[in-house]
Amino acid sequence: MTGESHRHFHDEVTGLKERLLQRSSQAQEAVHRAVNSVLRRDVELGAEVVADDHKIDAFKVEIEDNVTNLLALHQPMARDLRLLLATLKISNDLERVADLATNIAEDVVFLVEGKTIKHRSEQPPA
């Protein structure tokens, strides 16, 4: 990589790390809000968690696109390559955490209405 290309690559990676930290905070907040919605039996708060799930889903796609572009354009080696691959894994895990928070929040409706919550494996596929 040339000096300019190297600097551009590292600026992109720095931005990627910053966005990953922001999204991890959002996933953590989603879990916190989902648990609070259950404890308070707050259907509105649960609905907010469900509505916000798409943000982290969209972020996963954005990260995958950014990492793919960085891999294709800069062909990183060693530490940089491991960092990009770890970023993909973390992004996937954050999306899963947000999905689980959404599952928790969706169950608030069952609790408020007095219905029995079925284990996810007992529910028919959507």
Legacy VTK file of the C-alpha trace (Angstrom):
# vtk DataFile Version 3.0
C-alpha trace
ASCII
DATASET POLYDATA
POINTS 126 float
0.000 0.000 0.000
1.184 3.504 -0.748
1.383 6.085 2.035
-1.889 7.734 1.009
-3.632 4.396 0.539
-2.336 3.159 3.890
-3.585 6.290 5.659
-6.978 5.996 3.955
-7.234 2.332 4.975
-6.488 3.099 8.609
-8.945 6.016 8.624
-11.621 3.624 7.333
-10.734 1.025 9.963
-10.851 3.661 12.708
-14.314 4.734 11.543
-15.397 1.101 11.445
-14.266 0.582 15.050
-16.114 3.704 16.182
-19.347 2.582 14.509
-18.952 -0.870 16.028
-18.667 0.649 19.514
-21.767 2.774 18.903
-23.757 -0.239 17.771
-22.579 -2.316 20.714
-23.962 0.403 22.988
-27.244 0.264 21.067
-27.439 -3.520 21.453
-26.709 -3.223 25.162
-29.402 -0.556 25.499
-31.870 -2.775 23.612
-31.322 -5.596 26.108
-31.670 -3.196 29.028
-34.909 -1.740 27.636
-36.293 -5.202 26.815
-35.669 -6.466 30.336
-37.208 -3.306 31.794
-40.242 -3.726 29.574
-40.748 -7.198 31.043
-40.139 -6.135 34.646
-42.525 -3.187 34.306
-44.913 -5.044 31.992
-44.587 -2.046 29.702
-45.945 -2.964 26.269
-45.028 0.426 24.775
-41.381 0.111 25.801
-41.329 -3.411 24.381
-42.785 -2.133 21.114
-40.019 0.482 20.925
-37.384 -2.232 21.276
-39.019 -4.233 18.503
-39.269 -1.159 16.269
-35.586 -0.308 16.773
-34.342 -3.796 15.851
-34.011 -2.853 12.187
-31.251 -0.341 13.020
-28.813 -3.014 14.134
-29.926 -5.316 11.303
-29.096 -2.552 8.808
-25.786 -1.944 10.560
-24.762 -5.569 10.040
-25.260 -5.157 6.290
-23.333 -1.867 6.335
-20.408 -3.484 8.164
-20.337 -6.436 5.782
-20.233 -4.047 2.808
-17.493 -1.896 4.351
-15.328 -4.880 5.277
-15.786 -6.431 1.836
-14.706 -3.181 0.191
-11.672 -2.848 2.457
-10.651 -6.450 1.755
-11.045 -6.019 -1.998
-9.395 -2.623 -2.311
-6.541 -2.915 0.178
-5.872 -6.646 0.555
-4.844 -6.321 4.218
-2.467 -8.755 5.833
-1.925 -10.170 9.328
-3.215 -7.902 12.087
-5.405 -5.779 9.812
-6.985 -8.853 8.250
-7.700 -10.363 11.675
-9.246 -7.084 12.797
-11.578 -6.972 9.807
-12.625 -10.589 10.283
-13.240 -9.980 13.993
-15.343 -6.959 13.057
-17.562 -9.181 10.913
-17.997 -11.643 13.771
-18.743 -8.943 16.326
-21.245 -7.331 13.979
-23.025 -10.659 13.577
-23.061 -11.186 17.344
-24.477 -7.697 17.963
-27.256 -8.382 15.486
-28.050 -11.600 17.341
-28.090 -9.791 20.705
-30.552 -7.260 19.265
-32.717 -10.104 17.941
-32.781 -11.716 21.383
-33.712 -8.386 22.978
-36.541 -8.167 20.463
-37.713 -11.666 21.429
-37.773 -10.635 25.087
-39.681 -7.441 24.298
-42.238 -9.312 22.198
-43.036 -11.543 25.174
-44.234 -8.524 27.192
-47.543 -8.662 25.320
-48.067 -12.239 26.472
-47.295 -11.303 30.064
-49.637 -8.315 30.072
-52.460 -10.301 28.502
-51.884 -13.154 30.946
-50.995 -15.656 28.253
-48.460 -18.416 28.696
-45.168 -17.763 26.996
-44.179 -20.743 24.882
-40.575 -21.667 24.555
-39.279 -20.535 21.156
-38.688 -24.159 20.107
-42.390 -24.924 20.733
-43.646 -22.185 18.430
-44.373 -22.989 14.802
-41.966 -21.393 12.315
-43.046 -18.016 10.963
LINES 1 127
126 0 1 2 3 4 5 6 7 8 9 10 11 12 13 14 15 16 17 18 19 20 21 22 23 24 25 26 27 28 29 30 31 32 33 34 35 36 37 38 39 40 41 42 43 44 45 46 47 48 49 50 51 52 53 54 55 56 57 58 59 60 61 62 63 64 65 66 67 68 69 70 71 72 73 74 75 76 77 78 79 80 81 82 83 84 85 86 87 88 89 90 91 92 93 94 95 96 97 98 99 100 101 102 103 104 105 106 107 108 109 110 111 112 113 114 115 116 117 118 119 120 121 122 123 124 125
